[in-house]
Amino acid sequence: GHRRKNWKVRKFVLREDPAYLHYYDPAGGEEPLGAIHLRGCVVTAVEDMPDSKKYDVENILFEIITSNDIHYFLQAASPAERTEWIKAIQAVSRTGK
């Protein structure tokens, strides 16, 4: 959200039962702003986005495509964090309820 003005900074909480990625306003608030249903989703690293500058997104973007074909693009803080998120979401999408 700091580099891409149309993106928002969010706090994410990954849950296995049920398999959801809930997101919250990082400034606070107990209620989630929304949720991404992960059961049967596909999550992949994104190497290039057409409307982005290379220094903004290099090796830190990933995409979640839900079972009902909704696409979410997320940006991690680092390449290592992106890898951790992808592995965790893939595991939940296979085993979560």
Buried (B, 14 or more C-beta within 10 A) or exposed (E): EEEBEEEEEBBBEBBEEEBBBBBBEEEEEEEBEEBBBBBEBBBEBBEEBEEBEEEBBEEBBBBBBBEEEEEBBBBBEEEEEBBEBBEBBBBBBEEBE
